[in-house]
């Protein structure tokens, strides 16, 4: 492992030319800039005052002051961004992108999926090749093109999105804002019960609109006026369209929407845990973080389905039970190996007791 460490004044301008692998950027307190790469000679860093230029012929892990300004030309693998509060710009990412607890972010082109949680600023992405899941944005959101499905939760600004798949969005349009979501598939949208917006809707399939009330005026087949109509929202669907106001009904509380909410939180925790484990060296302790993440997400899905049945359990055929039993031994062995690895890290002082408890709990829940 090659490591290069630089001292800064706390808010450097970081220019990254090319990363020929995965890029993980972790913002943290302090003034230290530290870059790590798998092998010596693959990492090139140059500093002139508060300007830092970097390129790497492999994957790269970078710890940098949280207030840093970052510009990246090309990432050949996945992008993981956590804790960077300064502005970040990315030209092209060939893999997936996970953005957590960050400031304003812009991406020109992303070939894979986009996962976002807690952005304090505007988020602008020109092209997303896969799916996009966005949660908790304190600013405006602009997605010019999403190749798959789109899910949005907790947005405080305006929204502009064009989606090739289905769209599910919980909106809270600010006064005077203008939002537009266009999807080739179905659209399901929620507005707060006290929303003030004029919503224009079009759909090639069926439409399901709120019932008229003191707060809601349905003006013909394609306009819904909520409150004083201080914001503008346009929804255009190539399939069915559903517009809902207020809290979720009992039917959806344990449905796909809640599962999405829980998984967004799970994804955030896993991303932060993976960043810590990456720093410690996953290969050396025999923990497959991707497999662990998939197991946790499956456990969440099972829990949501069980809750939707009021605690009941679906019938399981003898054949299915036999299939489960046939793999139980392998899963148990892998789980025990991972737990021993966590205890070994604790014994060696690589993690503290609280971190060990979190990992062991995750392994136990996902078993």
C-alpha positions as CSV (number, residue, x, y, z in Angstrom):
1,X,0.0,0.0,0.0
2,X,1.4,3.4,-1.0
3,X,0.4,6.4,1.2
4,X,1.1,10.1,0.6
5,X,0.3,12.7,3.2
6,X,0.2,16.5,2.7
7,X,-0.5,19.5,5.0
8,X,-3.0,22.1,3.9
9,X,-4.7,25.2,5.3
10,X,-8.0,23.4,5.5
11,X,-9.7,24.1,2.2
12,X,-7.5,23.0,-0.7
13,X,-8.5,22.9,-4.3
14,X,-8.1,19.3,-5.4
15,X,-7.9,18.4,-9.1
16,X,-8.1,14.7,-9.9
17,X,-7.3,13.8,-13.5
18,X,-7.8,10.1,-13.8
19,X,-8.5,7.2,-11.5
20,X,-8.2,3.7,-13.1
21,X,-10.4,2.0,-10.6
22,X,-12.7,2.9,-7.7
23,X,-12.4,6.3,-6.0
24,X,-13.4,6.8,-2.4
25,X,-13.3,10.4,-1.1
26,X,-13.8,10.9,2.7
27,X,-14.0,14.4,4.1
28,X,-12.9,14.8,7.7
29,X,-11.9,17.4,10.3
30,X,-8.4,18.8,10.2
31,X,-6.0,20.0,7.5
32,X,-4.4,16.7,6.4
33,X,-4.7,15.4,2.9
34,X,-3.9,11.7,2.6
35,X,-4.1,9.5,-0.5
36,X,-3.7,5.7,-0.6
37,X,-3.2,3.4,-3.5
38,X,-2.6,-0.4,-3.7
39,X,0.9,-0.4,-5.1
40,X,3.8,2.0,-5.1
41,X,4.4,4.1,-8.3
42,X,0.7,4.1,-9.3
43,X,-0.1,7.3,-7.4
44,X,1.0,10.7,-8.6
45,X,0.4,13.8,-6.4
46,X,1.7,17.4,-6.8
47,X,1.0,20.3,-4.5
48,X,1.4,24.0,-5.3
49,X,0.1,26.1,-2.4
50,X,-3.5,25.1,-1.8
51,X,-3.8,23.4,-5.3
52,X,-3.4,19.6,-5.2
53,X,-3.2,17.6,-8.5
54,X,-3.6,13.9,-8.4
55,X,-3.9,10.9,-10.7
56,X,-3.7,7.2,-10.0
57,X,-3.3,4.1,-12.2
58,X,-5.4,2.0,-9.8
59,X,-8.2,2.5,-7.3
60,X,-7.6,5.3,-4.7
61,X,-8.7,6.1,-1.2
62,X,-8.5,9.8,-0.3
63,X,-9.0,11.5,3.1
64,X,-9.2,15.3,2.8
65,X,-10.4,18.3,4.8
66,X,-14.2,18.5,4.7
67,X,-14.1,22.0,3.2
68,X,-12.0,21.0,0.2
69,X,-13.2,21.9,-3.3
70,X,-12.9,18.8,-5.7
71,X,-12.9,18.4,-9.4
72,X,-12.5,15.0,-11.0
73,X,-12.1,14.3,-14.7
74,X,-12.5,10.5,-14.9
75,X,-13.2,7.5,-12.6
76,X,-13.0,4.0,-14.2
77,X,-14.8,2.3,-11.4
78,X,-17.2,3.2,-8.6
79,X,-17.4,6.5,-6.8
80,X,-18.0,6.8,-3.0
81,X,-18.2,10.3,-1.6
82,X,-18.7,10.8,2.2
83,X,-18.4,13.9,4.4
84,X,-17.2,16.3,1.8
85,X,-18.9,19.7,2.5
86,X,-17.2,21.7,-0.2
87,X,-18.3,21.7,-3.9
88,X,-17.5,18.6,-5.9
89,X,-17.6,18.2,-9.7
90,X,-17.2,15.0,-11.6
91,X,-16.9,14.7,-15.4
92,X,-17.3,10.9,-16.0
93,X,-17.9,7.9,-13.7
94,X,-18.0,4.5,-15.3
95,X,-19.4,2.6,-12.3
96,X,-21.9,3.4,-9.6
97,X,-21.9,6.6,-7.4
98,X,-22.8,6.8,-3.7
99,X,-22.9,10.3,-2.3
100,X,-23.4,10.7,1.5
101,X,-23.3,13.8,3.7
102,X,-21.9,16.1,1.1
103,X,-22.2,19.7,-0.1
104,X,-23.2,20.7,-3.6
105,X,-22.4,18.1,-6.2
106,X,-22.5,18.0,-10.0
107,X,-21.9,15.0,-12.3
108,X,-21.8,15.2,-16.1
109,X,-22.0,11.5,-16.9
110,X,-22.6,8.4,-14.7
111,X,-22.7,5.0,-16.4
112,X,-24.1,3.1,-13.4
113,X,-26.6,3.7,-10.5
114,X,-26.8,6.8,-8.4
115,X,-27.5,6.6,-4.6
116,X,-27.7,9.9,-2.6
117,X,-28.4,10.6,1.0
118,X,-28.0,14.0,2.8
119,X,-26.8,16.6,0.3
120,X,-26.6,20.2,1.7
121,X,-26.8,22.1,-1.6
122,X,-27.8,21.6,-5.2
123,X,-27.4,18.2,-6.9
124,X,-27.0,18.3,-10.7
125,X,-26.5,15.1,-12.8
126,X,-26.7,15.3,-16.5
127,X,-26.8,11.5,-17.3
128,X,-27.4,8.5,-15.1
129,X,-27.1,5.3,-17.0
130,X,-28.9,3.1,-14.4
131,X,-31.3,3.8,-11.5
132,X,-31.3,6.8,-9.2
133,X,-32.3,6.9,-5.5
134,X,-32.1,10.3,-3.9
135,X,-32.9,11.2,-0.3
136,X,-32.6,14.3,1.9
137,X,-31.5,17.0,-0.5
138,X,-31.4,20.6,1.0
139,X,-31.3,22.3,-2.4
140,X,-32.5,21.9,-6.0
141,X,-32.3,18.6,-7.9
142,X,-31.6,18.4,-11.6
143,X,-31.4,15.0,-13.3
144,X,-31.5,15.5,-17.1
145,X,-31.6,11.8,-18.0
146,X,-32.1,8.7,-15.8
147,X,-31.9,5.4,-17.7
148,X,-33.7,3.3,-15.1
149,X,-36.2,3.9,-12.2
150,X,-36.1,7.0,-10.0
151,X,-37.0,7.3,-6.3
152,X,-37.0,10.6,-4.4
153,X,-37.5,11.3,-0.7
154,X,-37.2,14.5,1.3
155,X,-36.3,17.3,-1.2
156,X,-36.5,20.9,0.0
157,X,-36.0,22.5,-3.4
158,X,-37.3,22.3,-6.9
159,X,-37.0,19.1,-9.0
160,X,-36.2,18.6,-12.7
161,X,-36.0,14.9,-13.8
162,X,-36.4,12.9,-17.0
163,X,-36.7,9.2,-16.4
164,X,-36.8,6.2,-18.7
165,X,-38.4,3.9,-16.1
166,X,-40.8,4.5,-13.3
167,X,-40.7,7.5,-10.9
168,X,-41.7,7.6,-7.2
169,X,-41.3,11.1,-5.6
170,X,-42.2,12.7,-2.3
171,X,-42.2,16.4,-3.1
172,X,-42.3,19.5,-0.9
173,X,-42.2,22.4,-3.4
174,X,-41.1,25.7,-2.0
175,X,-43.1,28.8,-2.6
176,X,-42.4,30.2,-6.1
177,X,-40.6,27.1,-7.3
178,X,-41.1,25.2,-10.5
179,X,-40.7,21.4,-10.6
180,X,-41.1,18.9,-13.4
181,X,-40.9,15.1,-13.5
182,X,-41.3,13.2,-16.8
183,X,-41.2,9.4,-16.9
184,X,-41.7,6.9,-19.7
185,X,-43.1,4.5,-17.1
186,X,-45.5,5.1,-14.1
187,X,-45.3,8.0,-11.7
188,X,-46.4,8.0,-8.1
189,X,-46.0,11.4,-6.4
190,X,-46.9,12.6,-2.9
191,X,-47.4,16.2,-1.7
192,X,-47.8,17.3,2.0
193,X,-51.4,17.7,3.1
194,X,-50.9,21.5,3.4
195,X,-49.1,21.8,0.1
196,X,-49.5,25.0,-1.9
197,X,-49.1,24.2,-5.6
198,X,-50.7,24.0,-9.0
199,X,-50.0,20.5,-10.3
200,X,-50.4,19.8,-14.0
201,X,-50.7,16.1,-14.8
202,X,-50.6,14.1,-18.0
203,X,-50.6,10.3,-18.5
204,X,-51.0,7.8,-21.3
205,X,-52.4,5.3,-18.8
206,X,-54.8,5.6,-15.8
207,X,-54.7,8.6,-13.5
208,X,-55.5,8.6,-9.8
209,X,-56.0,12.1,-8.4
210,X,-57.0,13.5,-4.9
211,X,-60.7,14.0,-4.2
212,X,-61.8,17.7,-4.2
213,X,-62.0,19.3,-0.8
214,X,-61.6,22.7,0.8
215,X,-57.9,22.6,0.2
216,X,-57.9,20.8,-3.2
217,X,-59.6,22.0,-6.4
218,X,-59.5,19.6,-9.4
219,X,-59.7,21.7,-12.5
220,X,-60.7,19.4,-15.3
221,X,-58.7,16.2,-16.0
222,X,-55.2,17.6,-15.9
223,X,-54.9,20.3,-13.2
224,X,-55.0,20.0,-9.4
225,X,-54.7,23.2,-7.4
226,X,-53.7,22.8,-3.7
227,X,-54.0,25.7,-1.3
228,X,-53.1,29.0,-2.9
229,X,-51.1,27.4,-5.6
230,X,-47.8,29.3,-4.9
231,X,-45.6,26.6,-6.5
232,X,-45.8,24.9,-9.9
233,X,-45.4,21.1,-10.4
234,X,-45.7,19.2,-13.7
235,X,-46.0,15.4,-13.9
236,X,-45.9,13.7,-17.2
237,X,-46.2,9.9,-17.4
238,X,-46.0,7.4,-20.2
239,X,-47.9,4.9,-18.0
240,X,-50.1,5.3,-15.0
241,X,-50.0,8.4,-12.7
242,X,-51.0,8.6,-9.1
243,X,-51.0,11.8,-7.1
244,X,-51.5,11.6,-3.3
245,X,-51.7,14.3,-0.6
246,X,-50.9,14.0,3.1
247,X,-49.7,10.9,5.0
248,X,-49.5,7.5,3.4
249,X,-52.5,5.3,3.6
250,X,-52.4,2.1,5.6
251,X,-52.0,0.1,2.4
252,X,-48.6,1.7,1.6
253,X,-47.2,2.0,5.1
254,X,-45.8,-1.4,4.9
255,X,-45.3,-1.4,1.1
256,X,-42.5,-0.6,-1.3
257,X,-42.4,3.0,-0.1
258,X,-41.4,2.1,3.5
259,X,-38.9,-0.5,2.2
260,X,-37.3,2.3,0.2
261,X,-37.2,4.6,3.2
262,X,-35.5,1.9,5.4
263,X,-33.1,0.8,2.7
264,X,-32.0,4.4,2.1
265,X,-31.0,4.5,5.8
266,X,-29.4,1.0,5.6
267,X,-27.4,2.1,2.5
268,X,-26.1,5.1,4.3
269,X,-24.9,3.1,7.3
270,X,-23.3,0.4,5.1
271,X,-21.5,3.0,3.0
272,X,-19.9,4.5,6.1
273,X,-19.1,1.1,7.5
274,X,-17.5,0.0,4.2
275,X,-15.4,3.2,4.2
276,X,-14.0,2.3,7.7
277,X,-13.4,-1.3,6.7
278,X,-11.7,-0.3,3.5
279,X,-9.3,1.8,5.5
280,X,-8.5,-1.2,7.7
281,X,-8.1,-3.5,4.8
282,X,-11.0,-5.8,4.0
283,X,-9.0,-8.5,2.3
284,X,-6.8,-9.1,5.3
285,X,-9.7,-9.8,7.6
286,X,-11.8,-11.9,5.3
287,X,-15.0,-9.7,5.4
288,X,-16.9,-9.4,2.1
289,X,-18.6,-6.0,2.6
290,X,-20.7,-6.3,-0.6
291,X,-22.1,-9.7,0.5
292,X,-22.8,-8.3,4.0
293,X,-24.6,-5.4,2.5
294,X,-26.8,-7.6,0.3
295,X,-27.6,-9.8,3.3
296,X,-28.7,-6.8,5.4
297,X,-30.9,-5.5,2.6
298,X,-32.5,-8.9,2.2
299,X,-33.2,-9.0,5.9
300,X,-34.8,-5.6,5.7
301,X,-37.0,-6.7,2.8
302,X,-38.1,-9.8,4.7
303,X,-38.9,-7.7,7.8
304,X,-41.0,-5.3,5.7
305,X,-42.9,-8.2,4.1
306,X,-43.5,-9.8,7.4
307,X,-44.8,-6.6,8.9
308,X,-47.2,-6.1,5.9
309,X,-48.7,-9.4,6.8
310,X,-49.3,-8.3,10.4
311,X,-46.5,-10.6,11.7
312,X,-47.7,-13.6,9.8
313,X,-45.5,-15.9,7.8
314,X,-46.0,-17.1,4.2
315,X,-46.3,-20.8,3.7
316,X,-43.1,-22.5,2.7
317,X,-43.0,-25.6,0.6
318,X,-41.1,-28.7,1.7
319,X,-38.9,-28.3,-1.4
320,X,-38.1,-24.7,-0.5
321,X,-37.3,-25.7,3.1
322,X,-35.0,-28.4,1.8
323,X,-33.2,-25.8,-0.4
324,X,-32.7,-23.5,2.6
325,X,-31.4,-26.4,4.7
326,X,-28.9,-27.4,1.9
327,X,-27.2,-24.0,2.1
328,X,-27.5,-23.4,5.8
329,X,-24.2,-25.0,6.6
330,X,-22.2,-22.8,4.1
331,X,-23.9,-19.6,5.3
332,X,-23.2,-20.5,9.0
333,X,-19.6,-21.2,8.3
334,X,-19.1,-17.9,6.4
335,X,-20.9,-16.0,9.1
336,X,-18.7,-17.5,11.9
337,X,-15.6,-16.7,9.9
338,X,-16.7,-13.1,9.6
339,X,-17.5,-12.8,13.3
340,X,-14.1,-14.2,14.2
341,X,-12.5,-11.6,11.9
342,X,-14.4,-8.8,13.8
343,X,-13.2,-10.2,17.1
344,X,-9.6,-10.4,15.8
345,X,-9.8,-6.7,14.7
346,X,-11.1,-5.8,18.2
347,X,-8.3,-7.7,19.9
348,X,-5.6,-6.1,17.7
349,X,-7.0,-2.6,18.5
350,X,-8.1,-1.9,14.9
351,X,-11.6,-1.1,15.9
352,X,-13.2,-0.2,19.3
353,X,-15.8,-2.1,21.2
354,X,-18.7,0.0,19.9
355,X,-17.7,-0.5,16.3
356,X,-17.3,-4.3,16.9
357,X,-20.8,-4.4,18.4
358,X,-22.2,-2.7,15.3
359,X,-20.5,-5.2,13.0
360,X,-21.5,-8.2,15.0
361,X,-25.1,-7.0,15.2
362,X,-25.2,-6.5,11.4
363,X,-23.8,-10.0,10.8
364,X,-26.3,-11.5,13.3
365,X,-29.3,-9.7,11.8
366,X,-28.3,-10.7,8.2
367,X,-27.7,-14.3,8.9
